[in-house]
Amino acid sequence: MTSAPASLGLGLVGCGGFGAYVLDAVADLPGLRPAAVADPDPVRARALGERHGVPALGSLEELLEREDVAAVAIATPPAAHAAMATAALRAGRHVLCEKPLATTARDADAVVREAERAGRALVVDHVLRYNPLLRAVERLTAQGLLAPPRRFLFENDASDQDLGPDHWFWDRAHSGGIFVEHGVHFFDAARALLGSDPLSVRATAVRRPGGPVDMVSADVLHPGGVLASHLHSFTHAHRCERQLMRLDHGFAETRIDGWIPVRAEISAWTDEDGAEVWERLPARAAALLHVAGFRPHGGERVSVVVERDAGASGPVRGRGEQRVVPHHVRAVLDLGGEARKPYVYRESVRAAVADLVRVARDGGTPVADALAGLSAVAVAEAATLAADTGTEQPVPGPGAGLHVREPS
C-alpha cells in the first residue's frame, strides 16, 4: 500500500486584503496546506497567521528559510513581483505570482528563464484562464461550433471609489500603469481566446483634469487580421461598474458580462448538423464548464434554443466566406447570476492554485504559465509606450527577441 503524497506547504508573502483572500480561498485545497505568512506589517501578518494557525514572519527571506515552505504565493504590489518570484525560484520553491508577473517585459523574461533553470512550477494569477465561461468558449471553438474569433473587444468601466490620490495604483513606478497593473488580465484573455501572440499595438491615455491617467484604450493587432480592442477606465462608483467582453466569430457572436464573468450569451447561425450539436449541448454542461480545482455549486445552467429556418436557405457570405446557415441558435451559459460573482472569483483563484499543485506534483505546463505572464506584460508595456509616444509599437514575440523556450 503506497502512502499518500505529502501536501505542498504554501507560504504567502503579502498579507493585505488580496493575500488574505487567496489564503482563505485555498486553505482547504487537497494536496496543499498553509505553512507560513510574511509581511513587513507585523499586525497584518499576525492576524492572518493566527487565522490559519501558521507562523507570521516579517519578510520573504524569512519565509524561504523554512523547510516546510515548498511553494510561495506572492500577493504584494506589482513592482516587487519579479524580484520575489526570482528569489523564490532560486530557493527551489514553486511560485504562484499575482499579476502582473513583472512591470517590464525584460523583468518578466528574466523570471521565465529562472523558472526554466529551476525546474519549478510557476503560475500567474490570470484568473480569467480559470473561469468556466472562457474555458467553455475555448472548447466550443476547438470543437468547431464557434469559428476562431475575428475580433475581440473588452470594455471595462471600473471603480476608483477606493483609489485615493495617494494610492500606489496611480504610481507607475509601483503599478506599471493601468495597462500593466490591470490590462494584463485581458491581454492574456485575448491571447488565450484568439490563440495567437499579438503583433503590434496602438494606444491612447486620458488624464482626468488635474489628476492621474484614469482611462486608456488599445487596439492590438493579432495574426490573420484579427483585432483586439481594450478600454479600461477607473472612473466609477462601485455600483456603476460595467464590463463587457465581445467575441466576433463571423457567423456567431459571444458576449460575456462582468470582470468576473458569470454569464455568457452566444448568438450563432448554423446548418442542420450544427443545430443538432447545439441542441445536445445542455446535456454536456458539466463537461463544457469543467475547470480542475473549481467546485461547481450546482446552480450552473446551459440553455440552447434553436430557431430553424430563421433565415433564407440560400448561401450567405461574410469576409469572403460563404456558408448555408438558415438556423439561428441562442445559447446561454450561466454560472448562477450576479449573486454568484464572489463565489466564481474565489473558485477561479482556487483553480489557479490547484493548477500549481498539479504541476508541482505531476509535471507539465500550467494553464497560466510564465510565458503567458510574459506575453501579457510585453503587450502591456508596448501599449504604454504607444500611448506615451502616440505611435504604433511592435509587440516583441518569438520572432522578435521575446524569450523562446529552448528545446528540452
C-alpha positions in Angstrom: 0.0 0.0 0.0 1.5 3.3 -1.1 1.3 6.3 1.2 -0.4 9.5 0.0 1.9 12.2 -1.3 2.8 14.9 1.2 0.8 18.1 1.0 2.6 21.1 -0.6 3.4 23.6 2.1 2.4 27.1 1.0 4.0 30.3 2.2 2.2 33.6 1.5 4.1 36.9 1.2 1.8 39.9 1.3 -0.9 39.8 4.0 -3.0 42.7 2.7 -6.6 42.2 1.5 -5.8 40.2 -1.6 -3.2 38.0 0.1 -5.7 37.1 2.8 -8.3 36.5 0.2 -6.0 34.0 -1.6 -5.1 32.1 1.5 -8.7 31.9 2.7 -9.7 30.6 -0.8 -7.1 27.8 -0.9 -6.6 26.7 2.7 -8.7 23.6 2.2 -7.4 22.7 -1.2 -6.4 19.0 -1.4 -2.7 18.5 -1.7 -1.9 21.9 -0.1 -1.5 23.2 3.4 -0.8 26.8 4.6 2.7 26.8 6.2 3.6 30.4 7.0 2.8 34.0 6.1 5.0 37.0 5.8 4.5 40.8 5.7 6.6 43.8 6.9 3.5 44.9 8.8 3.5 42.6 11.9 -0.1 43.3 12.8 -1.4 42.2 9.4 0.9 39.1 9.4 0.0 38.1 12.9 -3.8 38.4 12.2 -3.6 36.2 9.1 -1.2 33.8 10.7 -3.5 33.3 13.7 -6.5 32.8 11.5 -4.8 29.9 9.7 -2.7 28.6 12.6 0.7 29.3 11.0 3.8 31.3 11.9 3.7 35.0 11.0 7.1 36.3 9.6 8.4 39.7 8.5 9.9 39.0 5.1 10.2 36.7 2.1 13.7 35.9 3.2 12.4 34.5 6.5 9.8 32.6 4.6 12.4 31.0 2.4 14.4 29.8 5.4 11.6 27.4 6.3 11.9 23.9 5.1 8.2 23.3 5.3 7.5 26.0 2.6 7.6 24.3 -0.8 5.6 26.9 -2.7 5.3 30.7 -2.4 2.3 32.8 -3.2 3.2 36.4 -4.0 0.5 38.9 -3.2 2.4 42.2 -3.0 2.2 45.3 -5.1 3.4 44.7 -8.7 6.8 46.4 -8.5 8.0 43.6 -6.2 6.7 40.6 -8.1 9.7 39.9 -10.4 12.3 40.1 -7.7 10.3 38.0 -5.3 9.4 35.3 -7.8 13.1 35.1 -8.8 14.2 34.7 -5.2 11.7 32.0 -4.5 12.6 30.1 -7.7 16.3 30.3 -6.9 15.5 28.9 -3.5 13.9 25.9 -5.2 10.2 26.9 -4.5 7.2 26.7 -6.8 5.5 30.0 -7.3 2.1 31.5 -7.6 2.5 35.1 -8.6 -0.3 37.7 -8.6 -0.5 39.5 -11.9 1.4 41.1 -13.5 4.4 38.8 -13.5 6.6 41.9 -13.6 6.2 45.6 -14.5 8.5 45.3 -17.6 8.9 42.7 -20.2 12.7 42.4 -19.5 12.0 41.5 -15.9 9.2 39.1 -16.9 11.6 37.4 -19.3 14.2 37.0 -16.6 11.5 35.3 -14.4 10.6 32.9 -17.2 14.3 32.0 -17.6 14.7 31.5 -13.9 11.6 29.2 -13.7 13.1 27.1 -16.5 16.5 26.9 -14.9 15.0 26.0 -11.5 12.6 23.4 -13.0 9.8 24.7 -10.7 6.2 25.4 -11.4 5.2 29.0 -11.9 1.5 30.0 -12.2 0.5 33.6 -12.9 -2.8 34.5 -11.3 -4.6 35.3 -14.5 -7.9 34.2 -13.1 -9.9 34.5 -16.4 -7.9 31.5 -17.6 -9.7 29.5 -14.9 -13.2 30.9 -15.4 -15.6 28.3 -16.7 -17.2 30.6 -19.3 -14.0 31.4 -21.0 -12.9 27.7 -20.8 -16.3 26.8 -22.5 -15.7 29.3 -25.3 -12.3 27.7 -25.9 -13.9 24.3 -26.0 -16.7 25.3 -28.4 -14.1 26.9 -30.7 -11.9 23.7 -30.6 -15.0 21.6 -31.4 -15.9 23.8 -34.4 -19.2 25.0 -33.1 -17.7 28.5 -32.9 -15.2 29.7 -35.5 -12.0 31.2 -34.3 -12.7 34.9 -33.3 -12.1 37.6 -35.9 -12.5 40.3 -33.3 -12.1 40.7 -29.6 -13.4 43.6 -27.6 -13.3 44.3 -23.9 -14.7 47.4 -22.2 -14.0 47.9 -18.5 -15.7 50.8 -16.7 -14.1 50.1 -13.3 -14.4 51.7 -9.9 -11.9 54.2 -8.5 -14.0 54.6 -5.3 -11.3 53.1 -3.1 -8.4 54.5 -5.0 -7.5 57.8 -3.3 -5.0 60.2 -4.9 -2.1 58.7 -2.9 -2.9 55.0 -3.7 0.0 53.1 -5.2 -2.2 52.1 -8.2 -1.7 55.6 -9.7 2.1 55.5 -9.3 3.5 53.9 -12.4 6.8 53.1 -10.6 4.8 50.8 -8.3 2.0 49.5 -10.5 3.4 49.8 -14.0 0.4 51.9 -15.0 -3.2 50.7 -15.9 -2.2 48.6 -18.9 0.4 46.7 -16.8 -1.5 46.5 -13.5 -4.9 45.7 -14.8 -4.8 45.3 -18.6 -2.7 42.2 -18.4 -5.7 40.1 -17.4 -7.4 40.9 -20.7 -4.4 40.9 -23.0 -3.9 37.4 -21.7 -7.6 36.5 -22.2 -7.4 37.7 -25.8 -4.2 35.7 -26.4 -6.0 32.6 -25.0 -9.2 33.0 -26.9 -7.6 34.1 -30.2 -4.9 31.5 -30.0 -2.1 33.8 -31.0 0.5 36.3 -29.8 -0.1 39.9 -30.7 1.9 41.7 -33.4 1.5 45.5 -32.7 -0.5 48.0 -30.7 -1.8 51.5 -30.9 -3.0 53.1 -27.7 -4.4 56.3 -26.1 -4.2 57.5 -22.5 -6.6 60.1 -21.0 -5.8 62.1 -17.9 -8.5 63.3 -15.6 -8.4 67.1 -15.1 -5.7 67.9 -12.6 -5.2 64.2 -11.8 -3.7 60.9 -13.0 -4.3 58.9 -16.1 -7.5 57.1 -15.4 -8.6 55.9 -18.9 -6.7 54.0 -21.5 -7.5 52.2 -24.7 -5.5 49.9 -27.0 -6.1 48.3 -30.4 -3.9 45.2 -30.6 -3.3 43.5 -34.0 -3.1 39.7 -34.0 -2.0 37.5 -36.9 -4.5 36.9 -39.7 -6.0 40.4 -39.5 -7.6 39.8 -36.1 -8.1 42.9 -34.0 -8.4 43.1 -30.2 -9.7 46.3 -28.7 -9.3 47.1 -25.0 -10.6 50.0 -22.9 -10.0 50.5 -19.2 -11.4 53.4 -17.2 -11.1 53.7 -13.4 -13.8 56.4 -13.1 -16.9 54.9 -11.5 -18.5 54.2 -8.2 -18.7 50.5 -7.2 -22.3 50.3 -8.0 -21.8 51.7 -11.5 -19.1 49.3 -12.7 -19.7 47.7 -16.1 -17.6 45.3 -18.1 -18.3 43.6 -21.5 -16.3 41.1 -23.5 -17.4 40.5 -27.0 -16.1 38.0 -29.5 -17.0 38.1 -33.2 -16.8 34.7 -34.7 -18.2 35.8 -38.1 -21.4 33.8 -38.2 -21.6 33.8 -34.4 -21.1 36.3 -31.5 -20.3 35.7 -27.9 -21.0 38.3 -25.2 -19.6 37.8 -21.7 -20.6 40.2 -18.9 -18.5 41.2 -15.9 -14.9 41.5 -14.9 -15.5 38.2 -13.0 -17.8 36.7 -15.7 -20.9 34.8 -14.6 -23.0 34.8 -17.8 -22.3 34.4 -21.5 -24.7 34.7 -24.4 -24.0 33.2 -27.8 -25.9 34.0 -31.0 -25.0 31.8 -33.9 -26.2 30.9 -37.4 -25.7 27.3 -38.4 -26.8 24.4 -40.6 -28.8 21.4 -39.6 -25.8 19.3 -38.5 -24.6 22.2 -36.3 -28.1 22.8 -34.9 -28.3 19.2 -33.7 -24.9 19.5 -32.0 -26.0 22.8 -30.3 -29.2 21.2 -29.1 -27.2 18.5 -27.3 -25.1 21.0 -25.5 -27.2 21.3 -22.3 -26.6 17.6 -21.7 -22.9 18.2 -21.7 -23.0 21.3 -19.4 -20.8 19.8 -16.7 -18.0 18.8 -19.1 -18.3 22.1 -21.0 -17.9 24.2 -17.9 -15.4 22.0 -16.1 -12.2 23.6 -14.7 -10.0 21.5 -12.5 -10.0 22.8 -8.9 -13.2 24.8 -9.5 -16.0 23.4 -7.5 -19.4 23.7 -9.1 -22.1 25.0 -6.7 -24.9 23.2 -8.6 -26.7 26.2 -10.0 -24.8 26.4 -13.3 -27.0 26.2 -16.4 -26.6 25.8 -20.1 -29.7 26.5 -22.2 -30.0 26.4 -26.0 -32.8 27.5 -28.3 -32.7 26.8 -32.0 -35.0 28.6 -34.4 -35.0 26.6 -37.6 -35.3 28.3 -40.9 -34.9 31.7 -39.3 -33.2 32.9 -42.4 -33.3 32.2 -46.1 -31.9 28.8 -47.2 -29.6 30.2 -49.8 -25.8 30.8 -49.3 -24.6 33.9 -47.4 -21.2 35.5 -47.4 -19.1 37.3 -44.9 -15.4 38.4 -45.2 -15.1 36.1 -48.2 -16.5 33.0 -46.5 -19.7 31.6 -48.0 -21.9 29.3 -46.0 -25.5 28.0 -45.9 -26.7 28.7 -42.3 -30.5 29.0 -42.2 -30.9 28.2 -38.5 -30.4 30.6 -35.6 -29.0 29.5 -32.2 -29.3 31.3 -28.9 -27.2 29.8 -26.1 -26.9 31.0 -22.5 -24.1 29.8 -20.2 -25.0 30.9 -16.7 -22.8 30.3 -13.5 -25.6 31.4 -11.2 -26.1 35.1 -11.8 -24.6 38.2 -10.3 -25.0 36.8 -6.7 -22.5 34.1 -7.6 -19.8 36.5 -8.6 -17.8 36.3 -5.3 -18.1 32.5 -5.4 -16.8 32.4 -9.0 -13.9 34.7 -8.2 -12.9 32.6 -5.2 -13.1 29.3 -7.1 -11.1 30.7 -10.0 -8.3 31.7 -7.6 -8.6 28.2 -6.1 -8.3 26.6 -9.5 -5.1 28.6 -10.3 -3.5 27.3 -7.1 -4.8 23.7 -7.9 -3.0 24.1 -11.2 0.2 24.9 -9.3 -0.2 21.9 -7.1 -0.9 19.6 -10.1 2.2 20.7 -11.9 4.4 20.6 -8.8 3.2 17.0 -8.2 2.9 15.6 -11.7 4.9 17.9 -14.0 3.6 19.5 -17.2 2.7 23.1 -18.1 0.3 25.3 -16.1 -2.7 26.8 -17.9 -1.5 30.3 -17.0 2.2 29.7 -17.2 5.2 32.0 -17.1 5.2 32.6 -20.8 1.5 33.7 -20.6 2.6 36.2 -17.9 5.5 37.4 -20.1 3.3 37.8 -23.2 0.7 39.9 -21.3 3.4 42.1 -19.8 5.0 42.6 -23.2 1.8 43.8 -24.9 1.0 46.0 -21.8 4.4 47.6 -22.0 4.1 48.2 -25.7 0.7 49.7 -25.2 2.0 52.0 -22.5 4.8 53.2 -24.9 2.3 53.6 -27.7 0.1 55.8 -25.5 3.2 57.8 -24.4 4.5 58.4 -27.9 1.4 58.4 -30.0 2.9 55.9 -32.4 2.2 52.3 -33.1 4.5 49.9 -31.3 5.5 46.4 -32.2 4.9 43.7 -29.6 8.0 41.6 -29.2 7.2 38.0 -30.0 9.1 34.7 -30.6 10.5 36.1 -33.8 11.4 39.5 -32.5 13.5 38.9 -29.4 10.9 37.8 -26.8 12.0 34.8 -24.9 11.7 31.5 -26.8 11.6 28.3 -24.7 14.6 26.3 -25.5 14.0 22.7 -26.7 14.2 20.2 -23.9 
